[in-house]
Amino acid sequence: MGIEPGRLHFSWISSAESTKFVKVATEVTQAVKELGPNRHFVKEKVKVA
Amino acid sequence: MQEYTDKIRQIARRLLEEGTVDMVIGFRKGSMPIMNEPCMVRRPQDVDQLVWDSNCGINLANYLTDRKEKIGVVAKGCDSRNIVTHIIENKIDRDQLHIIGVPCGAMIDKRKIASLVEGEITDVTETEAGKVIVKGEGFEKSFDKAEVLQENCAICIHRNPVVHDEMVAEPVEEQTDVDRYADIREIEAMSDAERKAFFDDLYKECIRCYACRNACPLCYCPTCFVDESRPQWVGKGQNENDIRTFHFLRAYHCAGRCTDCGACERACPVGIKVRMLTKKLEKDCKELFDWEAGISLENRPPLDAYRPNDPDEFIK
């Protein structure tokens, strides 16, 4: 539907896998930071004069 | 077509007279040409309202949701698949139904016909030879039925009902050499930006009337997510993000359930190709889970069952 690749991630992490959680969270944050702020699918505030 | 109509009336009369069912759901002539409307017959003397022709595109499974009485229902291929889905999802009991199966000869598209003629259409009739004759003020035109089919009917591979208690005629031959997903593959091949532009263009005319939802037999939630106000999942205005959210979420709610009956597209007053959204999910279900919705009462739908070998490459 036009979401940029890299903005959406799926992972399966057990509550016992703390290290995997840290790793995935870091990777996701990094990947999304590289893409920059989201421009698609953002509702702009209505401009009131 | 007349023999179908006669047979449907004959069966309906018998069922009502014998008391096998409390009512029969079928079609009657609408007040406009090419627009048959659903019809609920409760008395044997009223069965002569029932008709069958190529304008019976509405999906009658939509009228079965949570009914308590015994119902005779006229069902073409797609209706029968949605009836199966309804039974699987506990929206009606198989024992409540007497399914009058109709081998479907495909439905005609009122929009296609309207685009081929100028002026108001006053009458549309079919001949046995597969011609559709369109009459209006000052014109009369004849088309091959194949030219003016609904798009979903042109690529349909389940014309015969998958469940029925009796049939009105011998099964028709199923189409085997159709490519169901040519248009979807084109969209899949697009870049992300192109795809976003494609979808933005697809539903830009949407007026949020929710006719697609109301016509859809799958959309039976007591409160639809678009109507909910606590929390309000999606804005109610014409903001493009809200329109997009509505269409994509509705499509996702139909994943693994949609039979491509075309009711949504038929109902849309502005001609949005709603099926472009649901068909992708249908294709995915076929490819990933070898699943076609509403084919059998025994198998559970893919989103309802877990298998250890379910595809999960997208999960890291």
Interface residues (C-beta under 8 A of the other chain):
Chain A: M1 G2 I3 E4 P5 H9 F10 S11 W12 V24 H40 F41 V42 K43
Chain B: D192 A193 R195 K196 A197 F199 G235 N239 N241 D242 R244 F248 D312 F314 I315 K316
